């Protein structure tokens, strides 16, 4: 069985309590729990430089991602590690960051679809059993691209 953490925060944003990133803690976490793959999914932010630092420091796959405030709920969006895809993803995430300025901001489904035009390139994981819960109507609109998940605690490292 593989252990994969698809919900890891490494940047303190307006949606988080303050914490300092520590690469040694990332390594310790991965080693201690014997994680086989990791996705970096910060709130409404993708930090390309930090992602590359983490990816280059670990021997496991590290996937680029973002946790988006969407329609009042949260959606994890994770993409491929291909260099072109990561660069393209970075540009799209900058658009999300530009739209979300406060902890109460959220993008609309229309804005989301305008930014991320081909959802087949991503893994989509909604908060549907965790606060803030994404609306059923949003989940329905994003089908068949949705991957469901149960509640879990996110890790901040």
CNS distance restraints for C-alpha pairs under 8 A (distance, minus, plus):
assign (resid   2 and name CA) (resid  35 and name CA) 7.61 0.50 0.50
assign (resid   2 and name CA) (resid  36 and name CA) 5.96 0.50 0.50
assign (resid   3 and name CA) (resid  34 and name CA) 7.12 0.50 0.50
assign (resid   3 and name CA) (resid  35 and name CA) 5.00 0.50 0.50
assign (resid   3 and name CA) (resid  36 and name CA) 5.23 0.50 0.50
assign (resid   3 and name CA) (resid  37 and name CA) 6.88 0.50 0.50
assign (resid   4 and name CA) (resid  35 and name CA) 5.85 0.50 0.50
assign (resid   4 and name CA) (resid  36 and name CA) 5.63 0.50 0.50
assign (resid   4 and name CA) (resid  37 and name CA) 4.79 0.50 0.50
assign (resid   4 and name CA) (resid  38 and name CA) 5.77 0.50 0.50
assign (resid   5 and name CA) (resid  35 and name CA) 7.12 0.50 0.50
assign (resid   5 and name CA) (resid  37 and name CA) 6.49 0.50 0.50
assign (resid   5 and name CA) (resid  38 and name CA) 4.91 0.50 0.50
assign (resid   5 and name CA) (resid  39 and name CA) 6.27 0.50 0.50
assign (resid   6 and name CA) (resid  38 and name CA) 5.76 0.50 0.50
assign (resid   6 and name CA) (resid  39 and name CA) 4.55 0.50 0.50
assign (resid   6 and name CA) (resid  40 and name CA) 7.06 0.50 0.50
assign (resid   6 and name CA) (resid  41 and name CA) 7.33 0.50 0.50
assign (resid   7 and name CA) (resid  38 and name CA) 7.90 0.50 0.50
assign (resid   7 and name CA) (resid  39 and name CA) 6.18 0.50 0.50
assign (resid   7 and name CA) (resid  40 and name CA) 6.52 0.50 0.50
assign (resid   7 and name CA) (resid  41 and name CA) 5.60 0.50 0.50
assign (resid   7 and name CA) (resid  76 and name CA) 7.61 0.50 0.50
assign (resid   7 and name CA) (resid 154 and name CA) 5.50 0.50 0.50
assign (resid   7 and name CA) (resid 155 and name CA) 6.88 0.50 0.50
assign (resid   8 and name CA) (resid  38 and name CA) 7.44 0.50 0.50
assign (resid   8 and name CA) (resid  39 and name CA) 6.25 0.50 0.50
assign (resid   8 and name CA) (resid  40 and name CA) 5.01 0.50 0.50
assign (resid   8 and name CA) (resid  41 and name CA) 5.47 0.50 0.50
assign (resid   8 and name CA) (resid  42 and name CA) 6.99 0.50 0.50
assign (resid   8 and name CA) (resid 154 and name CA) 5.86 0.50 0.50
assign (resid   8 and name CA) (resid 155 and name CA) 5.05 0.50 0.50
assign (resid   8 and name CA) (resid 156 and name CA) 6.06 0.50 0.50
assign (resid   8 and name CA) (resid 157 and name CA) 7.48 0.50 0.50
assign (resid   9 and name CA) (resid  40 and name CA) 6.09 0.50 0.50
assign (resid   9 and name CA) (resid  41 and name CA) 5.66 0.50 0.50
assign (resid   9 and name CA) (resid  42 and name CA) 4.77 0.50 0.50
assign (resid   9 and name CA) (resid  43 and name CA) 7.60 0.50 0.50
assign (resid   9 and name CA) (resid 154 and name CA) 7.08 0.50 0.50
assign (resid   9 and name CA) (resid 155 and name CA) 6.02 0.50 0.50
assign (resid   9 and name CA) (resid 156 and name CA) 4.59 0.50 0.50
assign (resid   9 and name CA) (resid 157 and name CA) 6.36 0.50 0.50
assign (resid  10 and name CA) (resid  21 and name CA) 5.75 0.50 0.50
assign (resid  10 and name CA) (resid  40 and name CA) 6.98 0.50 0.50
assign (resid  10 and name CA) (resid  41 and name CA) 7.90 0.50 0.50
assign (resid  10 and name CA) (resid  42 and name CA) 6.46 0.50 0.50
assign (resid  10 and name CA) (resid 156 and name CA) 5.75 0.50 0.50
assign (resid  10 and name CA) (resid 157 and name CA) 5.24 0.50 0.50
assign (resid  11 and name CA) (resid  19 and name CA) 7.86 0.50 0.50
assign (resid  11 and name CA) (resid  20 and name CA) 7.70 0.50 0.50
assign (resid  11 and name CA) (resid  21 and name CA) 6.57 0.50 0.50
assign (resid  11 and name CA) (resid  42 and name CA) 6.12 0.50 0.50
assign (resid  11 and name CA) (resid  47 and name CA) 7.97 0.50 0.50
assign (resid  12 and name CA) (resid  16 and name CA) 5.75 0.50 0.50
assign (resid  12 and name CA) (resid  17 and name CA) 6.92 0.50 0.50
assign (resid  12 and name CA) (resid  18 and name CA) 5.61 0.50 0.50
assign (resid  12 and name CA) (resid  19 and name CA) 5.82 0.50 0.50
assign (resid  12 and name CA) (resid  20 and name CA) 7.16 0.50 0.50
assign (resid  12 and name CA) (resid  21 and name CA) 7.94 0.50 0.50
assign (resid  12 and name CA) (resid  42 and name CA) 7.93 0.50 0.50
assign (resid  13 and name CA) (resid  17 and name CA) 7.73 0.50 0.50
assign (resid  13 and name CA) (resid  18 and name CA) 7.65 0.50 0.50
assign (resid  13 and name CA) (resid  42 and name CA) 7.75 0.50 0.50
assign (resid  13 and name CA) (resid  43 and name CA) 6.49 0.50 0.50
assign (resid  13 and name CA) (resid  45 and name CA) 7.88 0.50 0.50
assign (resid  14 and name CA) (resid 102 and name CA) 6.44 0.50 0.50
assign (resid  14 and name CA) (resid 103 and name CA) 5.52 0.50 0.50
assign (resid  15 and name CA) (resid  43 and name CA) 6.50 0.50 0.50
assign (resid  15 and name CA) (resid 102 and name CA) 7.90 0.50 0.50
assign (resid  15 and name CA) (resid 103 and name CA) 5.10 0.50 0.50
assign (resid  16 and name CA) (resid  43 and name CA) 7.91 0.50 0.50
assign (resid  19 and name CA) (resid 156 and name CA) 7.65 0.50 0.50
assign (resid  19 and name CA) (resid 157 and name CA) 7.91 0.50 0.50
assign (resid  20 and name CA) (resid 157 and name CA) 7.59 0.50 0.50
assign (resid  21 and name CA) (resid 157 and name CA) 5.68 0.50 0.50
assign (resid  22 and name CA) (resid  26 and name CA) 6.75 0.50 0.50
assign (resid  22 and name CA) (resid 157 and name CA) 6.33 0.50 0.50
assign (resid  23 and name CA) (resid  27 and name CA) 6.40 0.50 0.50
assign (resid  23 and name CA) (resid  54 and name CA) 7.02 0.50 0.50
assign (resid  23 and name CA) (resid 157 and name CA) 7.69 0.50 0.50
assign (resid  24 and name CA) (resid  28 and name CA) 6.07 0.50 0.50
assign (resid  25 and name CA) (resid  29 and name CA) 5.94 0.50 0.50
assign (resid  25 and name CA) (resid 157 and name CA) 6.07 0.50 0.50
assign (resid  26 and name CA) (resid  30 and name CA) 6.21 0.50 0.50
assign (resid  26 and name CA) (resid  54 and name CA) 7.96 0.50 0.50
assign (resid  26 and name CA) (resid 157 and name CA) 5.83 0.50 0.50
assign (resid  27 and name CA) (resid  31 and name CA) 6.08 0.50 0.50
assign (resid  27 and name CA) (resid  57 and name CA) 7.96 0.50 0.50
assign (resid  27 and name CA) (resid  58 and name CA) 6.98 0.50 0.50
assign (resid  28 and name CA) (resid  32 and name CA) 5.81 0.50 0.50
assign (resid  29 and name CA) (resid  33 and name CA) 6.06 0.50 0.50
assign (resid  29 and name CA) (resid  34 and name CA) 7.99 0.50 0.50
assign (resid  29 and name CA) (resid  35 and name CA) 7.90 0.50 0.50
assign (resid  30 and name CA) (resid  34 and name CA) 5.52 0.50 0.50
assign (resid  30 and name CA) (resid  35 and name CA) 4.88 0.50 0.50
assign (resid  30 and name CA) (resid  36 and name CA) 7.81 0.50 0.50
assign (resid  31 and name CA) (resid  35 and name CA) 6.72 0.50 0.50
assign (resid  35 and name CA) (resid  60 and name CA) 7.96 0.50 0.50
assign (resid  36 and name CA) (resid  60 and name CA) 5.86 0.50 0.50
assign (resid  36 and name CA) (resid  61 and name CA) 7.31 0.50 0.50
assign (resid  37 and name CA) (resid  60 and name CA) 5.44 0.50 0.50
assign (resid  37 and name CA) (resid  61 and name CA) 4.93 0.50 0.50
assign (resid  37 and name CA) (resid  62 and name CA) 5.91 0.50 0.50
assign (resid  37 and name CA) (resid  63 and name CA) 7.75 0.50 0.50
assign (resid  38 and name CA) (resid  60 and name CA) 7.55 0.50 0.50
assign (resid  38 and name CA) (resid  61 and name CA) 6.45 0.50 0.50
assign (resid  38 and name CA) (resid  62 and name CA) 4.83 0.50 0.50
assign (resid  38 and name CA) (resid  63 and name CA) 6.11 0.50 0.50
assign (resid  39 and name CA) (resid  62 and name CA) 5.53 0.50 0.50
assign (resid  39 and name CA) (resid  63 and name CA) 4.40 0.50 0.50
assign (resid  39 and name CA) (resid  64 and name CA) 5.84 0.50 0.50
assign (resid  39 and name CA) (resid  65 and name CA) 6.10 0.50 0.50
assign (resid  39 and name CA) (resid  78 and name CA) 7.12 0.50 0.50
assign (resid  40 and name CA) (resid  51 and name CA) 7.23 0.50 0.50
assign (resid  40 and name CA) (resid  62 and name CA) 7.32 0.50 0.50
assign (resid  40 and name CA) (resid  63 and name CA) 6.39 0.50 0.50
assign (resid  40 and name CA) (resid  64 and name CA) 5.60 0.50 0.50
assign (resid  40 and name CA) (resid  65 and name CA) 5.33 0.50 0.50
assign (resid  40 and name CA) (resid  66 and name CA) 6.96 0.50 0.50
assign (resid  41 and name CA) (resid  45 and name CA) 7.95 0.50 0.50
assign (resid  41 and name CA) (resid  46 and name CA) 7.48 0.50 0.50
assign (resid  41 and name CA) (resid  64 and name CA) 7.13 0.50 0.50
assign (resid  41 and name CA) (resid  65 and name CA) 4.54 0.50 0.50
assign (resid  41 and name CA) (resid  66 and name CA) 4.04 0.50 0.50
assign (resid  41 and name CA) (resid  67 and name CA) 5.22 0.50 0.50
assign (resid  41 and name CA) (resid  76 and name CA) 6.74 0.50 0.50
assign (resid  41 and name CA) (resid  77 and name CA) 7.62 0.50 0.50
assign (resid  41 and name CA) (resid  78 and name CA) 7.60 0.50 0.50
assign (resid  42 and name CA) (resid  46 and name CA) 6.52 0.50 0.50
assign (resid  42 and name CA) (resid  65 and name CA) 7.34 0.50 0.50
assign (resid  42 and name CA) (resid  66 and name CA) 5.20 0.50 0.50
assign (resid  42 and name CA) (resid  67 and name CA) 5.52 0.50 0.50
assign (resid  43 and name CA) (resid  66 and name CA) 6.22 0.50 0.50
assign (resid  43 and name CA) (resid  67 and name CA) 4.69 0.50 0.50
assign (resid  43 and name CA) (resid  68 and name CA) 6.05 0.50 0.50
assign (resid  43 and name CA) (resid  69 and name CA) 7.52 0.50 0.50
assign (resid  44 and name CA) (resid  66 and name CA) 6.02 0.50 0.50
assign (resid  44 and name CA) (resid  67 and name CA) 5.63 0.50 0.50
assign (resid  44 and name CA) (resid  68 and name CA) 4.96 0.50 0.50
assign (resid  44 and name CA) (resid  69 and name CA) 6.78 0.50 0.50
assign (resid  44 and name CA) (resid  93 and name CA) 7.23 0.50 0.50
assign (resid  44 and name CA) (resid  96 and name CA) 6.17 0.50 0.50
assign (resid  44 and name CA) (resid  97 and name CA) 5.44 0.50 0.50
assign (resid  44 and name CA) (resid 100 and name CA) 7.06 0.50 0.50
assign (resid  45 and name CA) (resid  66 and name CA) 6.16 0.50 0.50
assign (resid  45 and name CA) (resid  67 and name CA) 7.65 0.50 0.50
assign (resid  45 and name CA) (resid  93 and name CA) 6.33 0.50 0.50
assign (resid  45 and name CA) (resid  94 and name CA) 7.18 0.50 0.50
assign (resid  45 and name CA) (resid  96 and name CA) 7.49 0.50 0.50
assign (resid  45 and name CA) (resid  97 and name CA) 5.74 0.50 0.50
assign (resid  46 and name CA) (resid  51 and name CA) 7.88 0.50 0.50
assign (resid  46 and name CA) (resid  64 and name CA) 7.67 0.50 0.50
assign (resid  46 and name CA) (resid  65 and name CA) 6.88 0.50 0.50
assign (resid  46 and name CA) (resid  66 and name CA) 6.00 0.50 0.50
assign (resid  46 and name CA) (resid  90 and name CA) 6.32 0.50 0.50
assign (resid  46 and name CA) (resid  93 and name CA) 5.97 0.50 0.50
assign (resid  46 and name CA) (resid  94 and name CA) 7.41 0.50 0.50
assign (resid  47 and name CA) (resid  51 and name CA) 6.03 0.50 0.50
assign (resid  47 and name CA) (resid  90 and name CA) 7.67 0.50 0.50
assign (resid  48 and name CA) (resid  52 and name CA) 6.14 0.50 0.50
assign (resid  48 and name CA) (resid  90 and name CA) 6.57 0.50 0.50
assign (resid  49 and name CA) (resid  53 and name CA) 6.21 0.50 0.50
assign (resid  50 and name CA) (resid  54 and name CA) 6.19 0.50 0.50
assign (resid  51 and name CA) (resid  55 and name CA) 6.01 0.50 0.50
assign (resid  51 and name CA) (resid  64 and name CA) 6.92 0.50 0.50
assign (resid  52 and name CA) (resid  56 and name CA) 5.87 0.50 0.50
assign (resid  53 and name CA) (resid  57 and name CA) 6.18 0.50 0.50
assign (resid  54 and name CA) (resid  58 and name CA) 6.34 0.50 0.50
assign (resid  54 and name CA) (resid  62 and name CA) 7.56 0.50 0.50
assign (resid  55 and name CA) (resid  59 and name CA) 7.83 0.50 0.50
assign (resid  55 and name CA) (resid  60 and name CA) 7.91 0.50 0.50
assign (resid  55 and name CA) (resid  61 and name CA) 7.20 0.50 0.50
assign (resid  55 and name CA) (resid  62 and name CA) 5.40 0.50 0.50
assign (resid  58 and name CA) (resid  62 and name CA) 7.85 0.50 0.50
assign (resid  62 and name CA) (resid  81 and name CA) 7.42 0.50 0.50
assign (resid  63 and name CA) (resid  78 and name CA) 6.74 0.50 0.50
assign (resid  63 and name CA) (resid  79 and name CA) 6.55 0.50 0.50
assign (resid  63 and name CA) (resid  80 and name CA) 6.43 0.50 0.50
assign (resid  63 and name CA) (resid  81 and name CA) 5.75 0.50 0.50
assign (resid  64 and name CA) (resid  78 and name CA) 5.86 0.50 0.50
assign (resid  64 and name CA) (resid  79 and name CA) 5.81 0.50 0.50
assign (resid  64 and name CA) (resid  80 and name CA) 7.04 0.50 0.50
assign (resid  64 and name CA) (resid  81 and name CA) 6.73 0.50 0.50
assign (resid  64 and name CA) (resid  86 and name CA) 6.84 0.50 0.50
assign (resid  65 and name CA) (resid  76 and name CA) 7.03 0.50 0.50
assign (resid  65 and name CA) (resid  77 and name CA) 5.42 0.50 0.50
assign (resid  65 and name CA) (resid  78 and name CA) 4.12 0.50 0.50
assign (resid  65 and name CA) (resid  79 and name CA) 6.20 0.50 0.50
assign (resid  66 and name CA) (resid  76 and name CA) 5.82 0.50 0.50
assign (resid  66 and name CA) (resid  77 and name CA) 5.42 0.50 0.50
assign (resid  66 and name CA) (resid  78 and name CA) 6.62 0.50 0.50
assign (resid  66 and name CA) (resid  93 and name CA) 7.46 0.50 0.50
assign (resid  67 and name CA) (resid  74 and name CA) 6.39 0.50 0.50
assign (resid  67 and name CA) (resid  75 and name CA) 5.51 0.50 0.50
assign (resid  67 and name CA) (resid  76 and name CA) 4.38 0.50 0.50
assign (resid  67 and name CA) (resid  77 and name CA) 6.30 0.50 0.50
assign (resid  68 and name CA) (resid  74 and name CA) 5.52 0.50 0.50
assign (resid  68 and name CA) (resid  75 and name CA) 5.19 0.50 0.50
assign (resid  68 and name CA) (resid  76 and name CA) 6.30 0.50 0.50
assign (resid  68 and name CA) (resid  77 and name CA) 7.44 0.50 0.50
assign (resid  68 and name CA) (resid  96 and name CA) 7.65 0.50 0.50
assign (resid  68 and name CA) (resid 106 and name CA) 7.91 0.50 0.50
assign (resid  69 and name CA) (resid  73 and name CA) 5.66 0.50 0.50
assign (resid  69 and name CA) (resid  74 and name CA) 4.78 0.50 0.50
assign (resid  69 and name CA) (resid  75 and name CA) 6.68 0.50 0.50
assign (resid  69 and name CA) (resid 100 and name CA) 7.98 0.50 0.50
assign (resid  69 and name CA) (resid 105 and name CA) 7.22 0.50 0.50
assign (resid  69 and name CA) (resid 106 and name CA) 4.77 0.50 0.50
assign (resid  69 and name CA) (resid 107 and name CA) 6.31 0.50 0.50
assign (resid  70 and name CA) (resid  74 and name CA) 5.67 0.50 0.50
assign (resid  70 and name CA) (resid  75 and name CA) 6.54 0.50 0.50
assign (resid  70 and name CA) (resid 106 and name CA) 5.25 0.50 0.50
assign (resid  70 and name CA) (resid 107 and name CA) 5.04 0.50 0.50
assign (resid  70 and name CA) (resid 108 and name CA) 6.01 0.50 0.50
assign (resid  70 and name CA) (resid 109 and name CA) 6.81 0.50 0.50
assign (resid  70 and name CA) (resid 112 and name CA) 7.61 0.50 0.50
assign (resid  70 and name CA) (resid 134 and name CA) 7.50 0.50 0.50
assign (resid  71 and name CA) (resid 106 and name CA) 5.84 0.50 0.50
assign (resid  71 and name CA) (resid 107 and name CA) 5.99 0.50 0.50
assign (resid  71 and name CA) (resid 108 and name CA) 5.25 0.50 0.50
assign (resid  71 and name CA) (resid 109 and name CA) 6.57 0.50 0.50
assign (resid  71 and name CA) (resid 134 and name CA) 7.17 0.50 0.50
assign (resid  71 and name CA) (resid 135 and name CA) 7.48 0.50 0.50
assign (resid  71 and name CA) (resid 138 and name CA) 7.37 0.50 0.50
assign (resid  72 and name CA) (resid 106 and name CA) 5.81 0.50 0.50
assign (resid  72 and name CA) (resid 132 and name CA) 7.12 0.50 0.50
assign (resid  72 and name CA) (resid 133 and name CA) 7.80 0.50 0.50
assign (resid  72 and name CA) (resid 134 and name CA) 6.66 0.50 0.50
assign (resid  72 and name CA) (resid 135 and name CA) 7.83 0.50 0.50
assign (resid  73 and name CA) (resid 106 and name CA) 7.95 0.50 0.50
assign (resid  73 and name CA) (resid 127 and name CA) 6.83 0.50 0.50
assign (resid  73 and name CA) (resid 131 and name CA) 7.57 0.50 0.50
assign (resid  73 and name CA) (resid 132 and name CA) 4.91 0.50 0.50
assign (resid  73 and name CA) (resid 133 and name CA) 5.00 0.50 0.50
assign (resid  73 and name CA) (resid 134 and name CA) 3.96 0.50 0.50
assign (resid  73 and name CA) (resid 135 and name CA) 6.84 0.50 0.50
assign (resid  74 and name CA) (resid 126 and name CA) 6.11 0.50 0.50
assign (resid  74 and name CA) (resid 127 and name CA) 5.47 0.50 0.50
assign (resid  74 and name CA) (resid 132 and name CA) 6.26 0.50 0.50
assign (resid  74 and name CA) (resid 133 and name CA) 6.67 0.50 0.50
assign (resid  74 and name CA) (resid 134 and name CA) 5.90 0.50 0.50
assign (resid  75 and name CA) (resid 124 and name CA) 6.71 0.50 0.50
assign (resid  75 and name CA) (resid 125 and name CA) 5.69 0.50 0.50
assign (resid  75 and name CA) (resid 126 and name CA) 4.31 0.50 0.50
assign (resid  75 and name CA) (resid 127 and name CA) 6.08 0.50 0.50
assign (resid  75 and name CA) (resid 134 and name CA) 7.40 0.50 0.50
assign (resid  76 and name CA) (resid 123 and name CA) 7.80 0.50 0.50
assign (resid  76 and name CA) (resid 124 and name CA) 5.69 0.50 0.50
assign (resid  76 and name CA) (resid 125 and name CA) 4.91 0.50 0.50
assign (resid  76 and name CA) (resid 126 and name CA) 6.08 0.50 0.50
assign (resid  76 and name CA) (resid 127 and name CA) 7.97 0.50 0.50
assign (resid  77 and name CA) (resid 122 and name CA) 6.24 0.50 0.50
assign (resid  77 and name CA) (resid 123 and name CA) 5.70 0.50 0.50
assign (resid  77 and name CA) (resid 124 and name CA) 4.84 0.50 0.50
assign (resid  77 and name CA) (resid 125 and name CA) 6.57 0.50 0.50
assign (resid  78 and name CA) (resid 122 and name CA) 5.42 0.50 0.50
assign (resid  78 and name CA) (resid 123 and name CA) 5.09 0.50 0.50
assign (resid  78 and name CA) (resid 124 and name CA) 6.71 0.50 0.50
assign (resid  79 and name CA) (resid  85 and name CA) 7.42 0.50 0.50
assign (resid  79 and name CA) (resid  86 and name CA) 7.46 0.50 0.50
assign (resid  79 and name CA) (resid  89 and name CA) 7.52 0.50 0.50
assign (resid  79 and name CA) (resid 121 and name CA) 6.40 0.50 0.50
assign (resid  79 and name CA) (resid 122 and name CA) 4.78 0.50 0.50
assign (resid  79 and name CA) (resid 123 and name CA) 6.47 0.50 0.50
assign (resid  80 and name CA) (resid  85 and name CA) 6.37 0.50 0.50
assign (resid  80 and name CA) (resid  86 and name CA) 7.01 0.50 0.50
assign (resid  80 and name CA) (resid 121 and name CA) 7.53 0.50 0.50
assign (resid  80 and name CA) (resid 122 and name CA) 7.43 0.50 0.50
assign (resid  81 and name CA) (resid  85 and name CA) 6.83 0.50 0.50
assign (resid  81 and name CA) (resid  86 and name CA) 6.17 0.50 0.50
assign (resid  82 and name CA) (resid  86 and name CA) 6.14 0.50 0.50
assign (resid  83 and name CA) (resid  87 and name CA) 6.25 0.50 0.50
assign (resid  84 and name CA) (resid  88 and name CA) 6.19 0.50 0.50
assign (resid  85 and name CA) (resid  89 and name CA) 5.88 0.50 0.50
assign (resid  86 and name CA) (resid  90 and name CA) 6.03 0.50 0.50
assign (resid  87 and name CA) (resid  91 and name CA) 6.54 0.50 0.50
assign (resid  88 and name CA) (resid  92 and name CA) 6.48 0.50 0.50
assign (resid  89 and name CA) (resid  93 and name CA) 6.10 0.50 0.50
assign (resid  90 and name CA) (resid  94 and name CA) 6.29 0.50 0.50
assign (resid  91 and name CA) (resid  95 and name CA) 6.83 0.50 0.50
assign (resid  92 and name CA) (resid  96 and name CA) 6.79 0.50 0.50
assign (resid  92 and name CA) (resid 115 and name CA) 5.95 0.50 0.50
assign (resid  92 and name CA) (resid 116 and name CA) 6.93 0.50 0.50
assign (resid  93 and name CA) (resid  97 and name CA) 6.22 0.50 0.50
assign (resid  94 and name CA) (resid  98 and name CA) 6.14 0.50 0.50
assign (resid  95 and name CA) (resid  99 and name CA) 6.51 0.50 0.50
assign (resid  95 and name CA) (resid 115 and name CA) 7.15 0.50 0.50
assign (resid  96 and name CA) (resid 100 and name CA) 6.40 0.50 0.50
assign (resid  96 and name CA) (resid 107 and name CA) 7.62 0.50 0.50
assign (resid  96 and name CA) (resid 115 and name CA) 7.82 0.50 0.50
assign (resid  97 and name CA) (resid 101 and name CA) 7.25 0.50 0.50
assign (resid  99 and name CA) (resid 105 and name CA) 7.88 0.50 0.50
assign (resid  99 and name CA) (resid 106 and name CA) 7.87 0.50 0.50
assign (resid  99 and name CA) (resid 107 and name CA) 6.92 0.50 0.50
assign (resid 100 and name CA) (resid 105 and name CA) 5.28 0.50 0.50
assign (resid 100 and name CA) (resid 106 and name CA) 6.22 0.50 0.50
assign (resid 100 and name CA) (resid 107 and name CA) 7.14 0.50 0.50
assign (resid 101 and name CA) (resid 105 and name CA) 6.48 0.50 0.50
assign (resid 107 and name CA) (resid 111 and name CA) 6.12 0.50 0.50
assign (resid 107 and name CA) (resid 112 and name CA) 6.61 0.50 0.50
assign (resid 108 and name CA) (resid 112 and name CA) 6.18 0.50 0.50
assign (resid 109 and name CA) (resid 113 and name CA) 6.08 0.50 0.50
assign (resid 109 and name CA) (resid 138 and name CA) 7.33 0.50 0.50
assign (resid 110 and name CA) (resid 114 and name CA) 6.15 0.50 0.50
assign (resid 111 and name CA) (resid 115 and name CA) 6.25 0.50 0.50
assign (resid 112 and name CA) (resid 116 and name CA) 5.98 0.50 0.50
assign (resid 113 and name CA) (resid 117 and name CA) 5.43 0.50 0.50
assign (resid 119 and name CA) (resid 145 and name CA) 6.45 0.50 0.50
assign (resid 120 and name CA) (resid 145 and name CA) 6.50 0.50 0.50
assign (resid 122 and name CA) (resid 145 and name CA) 7.88 0.50 0.50
assign (resid 123 and name CA) (resid 145 and name CA) 7.18 0.50 0.50
assign (resid 123 and name CA) (resid 146 and name CA) 7.11 0.50 0.50
assign (resid 123 and name CA) (resid 147 and name CA) 6.73 0.50 0.50
assign (resid 124 and name CA) (resid 145 and name CA) 6.39 0.50 0.50
assign (resid 124 and name CA) (resid 146 and name CA) 4.95 0.50 0.50
assign (resid 124 and name CA) (resid 147 and name CA) 5.56 0.50 0.50
assign (resid 125 and name CA) (resid 146 and name CA) 6.08 0.50 0.50
assign (resid 125 and name CA) (resid 147 and name CA) 5.03 0.50 0.50
assign (resid 125 and name CA) (resid 148 and name CA) 5.58 0.50 0.50
assign (resid 125 and name CA) (resid 149 and name CA) 6.39 0.50 0.50
assign (resid 126 and name CA) (resid 133 and name CA) 7.85 0.50 0.50
assign (resid 126 and name CA) (resid 134 and name CA) 6.38 0.50 0.50
assign (resid 126 and name CA) (resid 139 and name CA) 7.46 0.50 0.50
assign (resid 126 and name CA) (resid 146 and name CA) 7.39 0.50 0.50
assign (resid 126 and name CA) (resid 147 and name CA) 7.42 0.50 0.50
assign (resid 126 and name CA) (resid 148 and name CA) 6.39 0.50 0.50
assign (resid 126 and name CA) (resid 149 and name CA) 7.01 0.50 0.50
assign (resid 127 and name CA) (resid 131 and name CA) 6.88 0.50 0.50
assign (resid 127 and name CA) (resid 132 and name CA) 6.78 0.50 0.50
assign (resid 127 and name CA) (resid 133 and name CA) 5.05 0.50 0.50
assign (resid 127 and name CA) (resid 134 and name CA) 5.58 0.50 0.50
assign (resid 127 and name CA) (resid 149 and name CA) 7.33 0.50 0.50
assign (resid 127 and name CA) (resid 150 and name CA) 7.86 0.50 0.50
assign (resid 127 and name CA) (resid 151 and name CA) 7.38 0.50 0.50
assign (resid 128 and name CA) (resid 133 and name CA) 4.81 0.50 0.50
assign (resid 128 and name CA) (resid 134 and name CA) 5.41 0.50 0.50
assign (resid 128 and name CA) (resid 135 and name CA) 7.50 0.50 0.50
assign (resid 128 and name CA) (resid 136 and name CA) 7.96 0.50 0.50
assign (resid 128 and name CA) (resid 148 and name CA) 7.76 0.50 0.50
assign (resid 128 and name CA) (resid 149 and name CA) 7.49 0.50 0.50
assign (resid 128 and name CA) (resid 150 and name CA) 7.46 0.50 0.50
assign (resid 128 and name CA) (resid 151 and name CA) 7.84 0.50 0.50
assign (resid 129 and name CA) (resid 133 and name CA) 6.15 0.50 0.50
assign (resid 129 and name CA) (resid 149 and name CA) 7.93 0.50 0.50
assign (resid 129 and name CA) (resid 150 and name CA) 6.02 0.50 0.50
assign (resid 129 and name CA) (resid 151 and name CA) 5.45 0.50 0.50
assign (resid 130 and name CA) (resid 150 and name CA) 7.68 0.50 0.50
assign (resid 130 and name CA) (resid 151 and name CA) 5.22 0.50 0.50
assign (resid 130 and name CA) (resid 152 and name CA) 7.64 0.50 0.50
assign (resid 134 and name CA) (resid 138 and name CA) 6.80 0.50 0.50
assign (resid 134 and name CA) (resid 139 and name CA) 7.21 0.50 0.50
assign (resid 135 and name CA) (resid 139 and name CA) 6.51 0.50 0.50
assign (resid 136 and name CA) (resid 140 and name CA) 6.09 0.50 0.50
assign (resid 137 and name CA) (resid 141 and name CA) 6.15 0.50 0.50
assign (resid 138 and name CA) (resid 142 and name CA) 6.28 0.50 0.50
assign (resid 139 and name CA) (resid 143 and name CA) 6.36 0.50 0.50
assign (resid 139 and name CA) (resid 146 and name CA) 7.06 0.50 0.50
assign (resid 142 and name CA) (resid 146 and name CA) 6.20 0.50 0.50
